[in-house]
């Protein structure tokens, strides 16, 4: 599909994910970047690219992501991923206070994960230990 339609951003992003899983990081980065050339607002490609490479001191991604975050009507899942992306970039740049703040904001907005239940976890482990013998 990519050979016939270079404008399919999702295809570039998905192919990059496969390449990254297969250890072909440079090829993956190339496809994430192609996805972003086609659609600079593609949050998934930005998020995935941040996980595929380490940010450098001249990382222009910060400005772009902060501009996208200021847009009205941005969906909550996209806002979450952008905060996590900024957190990763700031962490790479050893700007830990800023990284922590974006991870905090992303987690605060992320309603996909249920809060950790320590007592429930303990009960689960106890049940497993009762079933599995040495």
N, C-alpha and C positions, 0 to 999 in steps of 0.2 A: 504493500500500500504506500510506503514512503517513496518508492521509486516512481510511482505514478502521480502522487500528489504531495508535494513538499509542504503544503500549507496545513497538513494534518498535525497540529501541535500535539494532540494526545498520542498519536502514533510515535512521534519522536520521544515523548516522555516515557511511554511504555517500553519502547525498544531500549532506551537508556537504562531503565530499571532492570531489564533482563541482562543487558551487557554488564551492569554493575554487579549483579548477582553472580555472573560468570567470571568476575575478576578483571574485566576489560574496562577499567576505570577511565582511561583516556578516551576511549570510544564513547563511553557513556556520557562523559562530560561534553563531548562534541555534540551529541544529540540533545542533551538538556539545553545547551546554548543555542542550537538550531530552533528548538521549540520556543525559546525566549526571543529569538530574532523575529519569528513569525508573530508571536503574541507576548509582548513584554509584561502583560498582566497575568500570565499563567502562574498562579500561585503554586500549583503542584510541582511544576518544573523548577521554580525558584527554591522550594523546600528541598526537593531531591538533589538539586545541584549543590546546595549548601552541605549536604551529607556526603557528597561524592568528592569534594575537594576542600582543602583548608583555605580559609580566607587569608588574603594578604593585606598589608597596611594600606594599600591603595584601593581596597575593595569598594567599588562604586555601588555595589548592591545595596548598601545601607541607605543611601539617599533615595534610590528607587523604591525600596520596600517601605521606607517611612512615608513617602508620597502616596503609595498605594494604601497604606493604613489610614491615611487622612480622608480617604474617599467615603462619601456617604453611600449607604446601601450595600456595603461590603458584607457578604454573608459571614456568619459567626465561624464556620469551619475554616474559611479562608483567613479570617482575622487570627484565629488560633495558630494556623500554620505559619503565617507571616511573623508572629511573635516568636515562635519556636525557631524560625529561620534566623531572625535577628539575634536571638539568644545564642545560637550556634556560631554565627559570624563573630559576635562580640567575644565569645569564649575563645575562638581561634585567635583573636587579636589580643587576648589576655586582658580584656576590659571587663573584668568579672562582675563588677557592680551592675553595669549595663546589661550584661548577659543574664544575670540573676533576675533583674527586673523584667526582662522580656519573657523569660521562662515562667516567672510568677504570673504575669499577665496572661500568657497562653494557657497556663493551667487553670487560672481563675475562670476563663471563658470556656474552657473545654468541658462540656457536659457529657462527653462520651464515656469517660471513665467513672466508675463508681468509687467512692471513698474507700480507703483500705480499712478493713474490719479485722483488727488484731485478734479479737476473741474468736471470730469465725474462722480465721486462719488457723489458730491454735486447735480448735475443734476438728478441723479438716486434717491436720497433721496427726492428731491423736487417733482419728479413725484409720488413717493410713497405717500408722504404727501398729494398731491392733490387728490389722489384716495381714500385713507383710511381716513374715518372721525372718530371723537372721539366716 
